[in-house]
Amino acid sequence: MVSAVVLIEAEADKIQDLAQQLVEIDGVPEVFSVAGRYDLVAILRVRENQDVADIVSGRIRHLDGIARTETLIAFRVYSREEIEGIFAP
């Protein structure tokens, strides 16, 4: 499983519509509206790195209102359960 974070700069009047369109894409389980330099953060969970490329380049970047994206591919994903397991006796 490959996880990635896509940081999205969007046109202000299209943020809500974009968020709704993004969560309809297979492989995008969550989208956050955030404060700061970026407007939206999309979480990707897919089988292969190529799937990340297909979603970002083939789908996300073509949505109306997307100004710019930056993609971060996760090397490792930590969850509360995993962290607690590390310290369990």
Secondary structure, 3 states (H helix, E strand, C coil): CEEEEEEEEECHHHHHHHHHHHHCCCCCCEEEECCCCCCEEEEEEECCHHHHHHHHHHCHHHCCCEEEEEEEECCCCCCHHHHHHHHCC
